[in-house]
Amino acid sequence: MKKIIAFRFSAMGDVSLTVPAIRGVLDANPDLEITLVTRKFYAPFFYKIPRLNLIFAELDGKHQGFFGLLKLYSDLKKSGPFDSVIDLHGVIRTRILSLLFKISGVPGFSIDKGRKEKKFLIKSRYIRMLKHTTARYLETFEAAGIKGNIGKVPFLNLSDDALQYTETFLEKKQVTPGKLKIGLAPFATHQPKIWGIENFRELITLINAQYEVDFFLFGGGKSEIKLLKEFKTYSPNIHLVAGQLTLSEELALMSKLDLMISMDSSNMHLASLSGIPTVSIWGGTHPAFGFFALGQPLEYHLQTPASSLKCRPCSVFGGKPCIYDTPRCMEMVKPQDVFSKLLKFNLLREKEPKKINSL
């Protein structure tokens, strides 16, 4: 059995996108065993993947700092020996770990993030689709002589316990079978990637006027959950998920949805990997950078055309402050436009619309 070790510590969306590559490599190589080093929180992404072992890096604890990395390296060596190191992160921590393994005679291979291509795209505004991040992960394995293919959605294995708990969760929320179930993920890490709660309220109003729907609010962090609790009071058919379920249970719930509407965020990736239709709204960033929702049609990525604003896209990850008081690229995407797109894609017509009594 050939054994390799791979690293990817963060961020959530990027970690989740390793799953299709890892599964594809393992499926194509029955004599291969992978040890993935990541954070414990992300373990549900890798549930019951054969020949995949997880080791959790405690980067805020005993593995913090340089001497913590030395401790982590010492701990990892005990799980070896390994034939090669696959660095899917390409940051200082993983480079140090790769170097330590290299000194001990284990060859290392690091991801090519395509930084020059992405910078050129921003500078030139010449929009062309770059490689998807998952494809870059796969190429890193291929550089080590390990071939594989990205399969088809869904990519995530769900635990029976999580699936059962979500049934109980839906019963408590008095979600009626037969109604459309739509997930909403209104937030993202950076402001230029956020469409705004008011826009989501208007979109809900448009959908509620014609369809029987239950909405589910996804997000994370204390500040987001506080805002989502307030948002929930807007309509009785809005249910709060953020802070109510574990990550395993959120993934199980996502798999039961008819549709997810999100920002360019980790929830977009999780929904698409779960195999449900995922419509995303883009502002300062652009799907062309390679972070589009895997397996989703490109037309599901709603955005202001780059030609309409000379400043868009302004950054790869959305961390660059907007030159305007509020992101104009997001203001130009109207709730009615999103609703019209949902109708065009037949994403609201899978079930019978409710009858509206006219005067």
Secondary structure, DSSP 4 states (H G I P E B T S, - for coil): -EEEEEE----HHHHHTHHHHHHHHHHH-TTEEEEEEE-GGGGGGGTT-TTEEEEE--TTTTT-HHHHHHHHHHHHHTT---SEEEESS-SHHHHHHHHHHHHTT--EEE----HHHHHHHHHH----PPPPHHHHHHHHHHHTT-------S------HHHHHHHHHHHHHTTPPTTSEEEEEE---SSGGG---HHHHHHHHHHHHTT--EEEEE---SHHHHHHHHHHHTT-TTEEE-TTTS-HHHHHHHHTT-SEEEEESSHHHHHHHHTTS-EEEEESSS-GGGTTS-TTS-GGGEEE--GGG-TT-S--SSS-SPPSSSS-HHHHTS-HHHHHHHHHHTTSS-SSPPPPPPP-
